[in-house]
Amino acid sequence: MRLVLATTALFATTQTSLAQLEIVGGKEAAVGQHLYVTGLRKTATASDQCGGSLIGPNVVLTAAHCLGNGLDYVSIGSHFLNGAKDGERIKVKQEIGHPKNDPRTNAYDFAILLLESHSKIPPVQLSFDAIAAGTVTYVRGWGTLSSGGMQANVLMEVQVEAIANDQCKTHLTDFTIDDTMLCAGGQAGLDSCQGDSGGPLTIEQNGSEVLVGVVSWGDGCADQGKPGVYGRLSEVREFVEPYLQTTPTFSPTMPSTTPSSPSSKTPTTPPMPSTSSWTTKKPKKTHKPHKPKTHNPLTTSSPQPDTDAPSDTPQTNAPTAHPSPLPSTKVPTVSPSPSSPERCYGCTGCYSKSLGFCLGADYTQAYCASVAYFQTIWCGR
C-alpha cells in the first residue's frame, strides 16, 4: 500500500522520494467488517490514492507523505475503490503533518486529517504498546496487486508478521530504519504495495481490531527478504493522542500544513491534549537520505460499473521506496507568550496555561507557537 500518484516532478526536485504501497498476495476483505478503513481521494467519487484510518468522529490518521496531493475527500466504510455505492464521503477540512516528519527517510510518517463533518462509523481502537517481533499483523487497502500493476477494485487484506528493526536493517541495507518505523513481512508474494500508503496496520486483540501502525514505504512490493515498513504508532503517542480526547473544532490560528501552494482547506484547531503524563524523548540522530529507486508507472483500475469513473490520470512514479510530497515548512502565524522560570512550573519545553501541564517533547518551539489557543508559553532555553 503506497501512494498512487505522479512523483516524477517531485523526485526530480528532491532526489529523495521512496516507493508507495497496495496489497499483494492477499484476499478480499470481508464486506462491512472493517468500516474504519478510509480511502483518500481527489473528488468524492474518484479512486482512492492513499489509505487512512478513522480514529475519531471527524479525525483520520494517515501518512505524512500522502499530504499535499489534492486529496480533498475521504471515503469511509466503503468496500470499493471508487464511486458512492456504499459508505460515506466527507470533505477534508485540515491536514496536519507530524512536525518531525523527514521526507528523506520517512521518519515520523504520520498525519492527521480533520474532516468537515462527523462520520457515523465507529472509529478503530488504537494501541500505543510496543509491537514485538513475531506479532501477526494485518494490512488492508486498495493498493496495486503487484508492483506497478493495477489497483484492486475492492478492499483487500494480507497477513504479515512483524520483525525486529535490527533484522529489518539487514534486509534494507540501503535505507534508514529508525525507532519510528515497524517492519513486517518479507515473504515473497505477501505485502502492501502502491496505493496502500497511510492505511492501517492492525492486530487482533480480544476479538477486536486494534490499530498499531500506518503503511509507510517499501523497496518494491512482496519481494523475498524485503519487508514492508510501517509507521510505529507507539512512537507518536504525543502527536496522536490529543486528537482522541475531544472533537476538533475550527480556529483561524492554526497554520496550514500543506506544501507551498495555498490550501483550499480552512485551518482548524486540534483537539485538547490528554492530561496523561508526558515523557521527554532524547532527540534522534540525523539519518542519511534514502537512495532513490526506480519504479514502473502505475495504472488506475477501471471503476465499478455503477460508479463514476476515476478522475485521476495515472502518472509515472519515479522511486520505489515511497513518498511523494514534502511536508510543509510552514512558519507559525502566532508567537508563544513570553515565559519566565516561575511561570513554567519546572517545564523546559512547551507549557499550556489553560491545561496546566507541560506538553510533550514533540512540541517544538514552532509547534508550541501554532497551538497558542491552549495559552502556551515556550519555556525552553
N, C-alpha and C positions, 0 to 999 in steps of 0.2 A: 504494500500500500504506500504509494507515494504520490506526490502531486502530478496531475496530468495537465500539462500546460507548457507553453513555449518558454524555454530558459536560455535560448541561444544568445539573445541580446545581453541578458544579464551576465551570462558566462563570459562573453567577450569583454565585458567591463571589469568583472571581479576575478576571473580565472579561478574561482574557489567553489563553484557550485558542486553539490553532491547529487546522488540519484534519488528518485521518489518512488513510493511503493503502492500494489493490489494483492489479491490472494492467488497464490499458485499452489496447485495440488490439493486444494480444499474441497468443500462441498457446499451446496446451497444451504444457507441458514434457515432454521425453522421460521415460518411466517408468523409474525405477531409476537415473537418471544424476546426480541432484542430491540424494543421500540426506542430506547435511548440513543441508539446509533444514529448519527447525524451525517448528512451529506452537505458539502459547501458548494454553492452554485453561483453562476453569474446572474441568472434570472430565476424566477420562481419555478419554471418547468425545465430548465436546462439540465444537462448531465452533471453529475457530481464530479468535482475535480480534486477535492480533498475530503477527508473524513473528520469526524469530531464526536464528542460525547456530551449529552445533556446532563449537566451536573447540578443545575438549579432551575427554577421555573423559567427564567429568561437568561440562563448562562450556559454557554457551550465551551468546553475545553478542546483545544486543537493544537496543532504545531505552529510555532512562530514562523516557519518558512512558508506557511500557507497564506500569510497576510500579504496585503498589498497587491493582490491579483484581480481585484474587482469582483471577488466572490461575495456578493452583497446579500445573498439569501441562504438560509439553511432549510433543509428538508429533514424533518424529524419523524421517526416512526414509519417511514416508507420502506417497502421491500424492494423498490425499483430504483434503477439508476437515474431515471429522469421522469418528467411528467408530474401529474397531480392525481394519480389513480388512488392513492391512499396516503395516510399520514398528514402532516402539517407542513406548511411553508411559511416561514417568518423572515422578515427583513432584518438584517444586522444593523444595529444602531451604533456600536462602538467596537473597535479592535484594540486589544491591549496586549502587547507582546511582553514577554519576560524581560526585565531591564538588563539582565546579564546574558541574554542570548548572543552567541557568537556565530555568525553565519559561516565563518571559515571552518569551524569544527562541528557545528550543530550542538554545541553545549547549550543547555537550558532551552531546548527547542519546545517551548510551551507558549501558548497564547490563550487569552480569554476573549470570547465574543459575547457582548451584551446585546440582547435582542429587543426589538421594538415592542413586543408583546409577550405575554406568558404562554408557554406551551401547556397543553392539557395532559401531556405524557409524564409519567413519573420519572424523575432523574435516576441515574445509576448510582449505586453506592460506591464510595471511594475508600481506599485503604492507603495510609501513609506508612505502613510497615514495610521493612526491607523484604525483598523477594529473594529467597535462597536459590542457589543453583539446583537444578533438577525439578523445580516447580513447574507443573504443567500450566501453560497459559493458552489463551485463545485470542485470535485476531479476526476482526470482521470488517468487511468493506466491499467496495465496488471497483477495486483496482483491476489492473490488467491480469489476464490469466497466464501470461508469460511475459518475459522482459521485452518491452516494446510492442506487445501484442494488443489485442482488443480488450476493452473493459467488459466486465460482467454486466448483464442486464438486470441481475437480481443480487441481493445481498449474499455474499459468500463468507465462509469461515474456515479457519485452519487451526489445528492444534500444534503448538511448538513448545519445546522445553527450554526453560531459562538456563543460561550457562554463566559461569563466573566471569567477571570482567578480565581477570588475568588470562583465562583461557581464550576469551574473545580477542584479546590483543594479539595472540599468536596466530589467529586466523586472518585478522585485518591489519597486517603489519604496516600498511601504507597510510593508516588513518589513526586519529587520536580517539581513544576510548577513555572517557573520564567518569567520575562518580555520578554525573547527571544522566548517564546512559545505562541501559539494561539490554543485554544481548539475549537473543532467543533463536532457536532453530539451528540451521547449519546442515540440515539433512537435505540431500538432493530432492528437488521436486516439491518441497513444502516451504512456503514463505509468503510474506506480504510482498507487494510489488507496486508499480506506478499507479497512482490514484488512491492509494490507501493512506497516504500521509495524514497525520493528525487524528486518525481513527483510534479506536480503543484496543488496548491490551488488557485482558481481564483474567481473573482466576475464578474458580468455583469455591465458594466459602459458605458452609451451612445451607447449601441449596440455592444460594443466590449468586448472581454475577457481581463481581467487585472489581472496579477499575484500579489498575496498578501502573499503567503506563500509556504512552502515546506513540503511535507509529512515527518514526523519525526518518531513518535513512538506511541504505544498504549498498553494498558493492555488487551490483547486478541483482538478480532475483532467483532464489531457490537453487543456487549452485552448491554443490557439496563442499562442506567446510567453510562456508561463508554465511554466518548468522546474520539475521536482520537486527537492526539497532533501534531501540525504543527510548523515549524519554522516561526516566525513572521518577515516578510520582513522589516517592518517599523523600527525594532531594529538593522538592519545591513546595513543601507544605506551607511555608511562609507566604508564598505567592498565591497559591490556590485557595487556601482555607478561608481567607476573608470573604470570598465570593460564595461561600457555603452558608454564611451566617444570616444574611438578610437579603431581601430582593434589592438589587441595584436600582438606584434612581438616577435621573439625569442632572447634570450640572455643567455650566459653561466653563468651569475652571479646569476641567480635565483636558490636557493636551491630547491631540490625536496621535496615534502610533502608526499611522500609515506612512509609507515612504514618500519622499519628495513631492509628488503631485498632490494637490489639495483633495481632501476626502469629502465625499458626499454625505458621510455619516455625521450626525450631530454628536459632539462629545458627551460622554456620560460619566457618572460618578460611580466608582467601585463601591461595593458594599462595605459595611463596618467590619474591621478586622476582628478576629477572635480574641478573647481575653485570656486564652490559654497561654502558658508560659512560652516565651520565645527563646531559642538558643542561638548563640552567636557562632557562626561558622568561620573557620580560617579561610582567608582568600585562596582561591585556586590558582595554580601556576598557569602561565600563558602557554597555550598549545600551538604546535606548529600547524600551518594550514594543510588541509587535505590536498592530495594530488588530484587534479581534475581527471575524470574518466569520461570516456565517450559512451553514448547511449543511442540506440536506434530510435527513430521517430515513433511517436505513439499515435494510435488511431482510435478515434472515438467510435464506440459501437453504435449500431442502429437502435433507435428508440423503440419502446413497446408500441404495438400497432395503434393503441387507443390513446397515445400520449403525444405531446408536442415533440417535434424534432429538436435535438440539442442545438443550442445557438452557438456553441463554441467550435471553432475550427481547429483541429489538432495541429500542433506545430512541432518543430523539431526540437528534441531535448538534447542538450549538449552532454551533461555528465551522467554518471551512474550513481554516484553516491548522492544524494539529493539536493535539495532545496533550491529554491528559487529566490524569491525576493528578499532583499536585505531589510532587516528591521529598521525602523526609523531612528535617526539620530536626533530626535526632537529636542528642542530647548524648552524647558518648562515655562509656562506663561505666568506663573506666580513664584514668589520667593518665600522661603520659610521665614518664620518670625525670628527676630534676634533672640539669642539664648544667653543665659548666664548660668554658672555652675549650680546656684541654688534653685533654679527653675527646672533643672534637668533631672533631679532626684536620682542621681547616680547613673543616668543613661548616657552612653557615649556615642549614640547614633541619632536616630530619629525618634523624638518623644512626642506623643499625642496628648495634648492637654485635655481634650474632650473625652478620650478613652481612659486616660490616667495610667498609661504604661508605655514602656519603650517598645517600639516596633522592631521587627526582625532585621537581621543582617542584610537581607535583600533590599532594604530601603536605603539606598544611597542618598547622598545629599540632593541630587537632582530629582530622584524619585520622591523623596521627602517633600520637596517643593511642590510636586504635582498633586499631592493629596492634602493640600492646605485646608480643605474643608473639614479635616479632622483636627484642626487647630494644632498643626505640627510645628515643632521648632527643631532646628538642627543643633545637636549637642556635640557633634564631632569636633575634633581639634585639628 
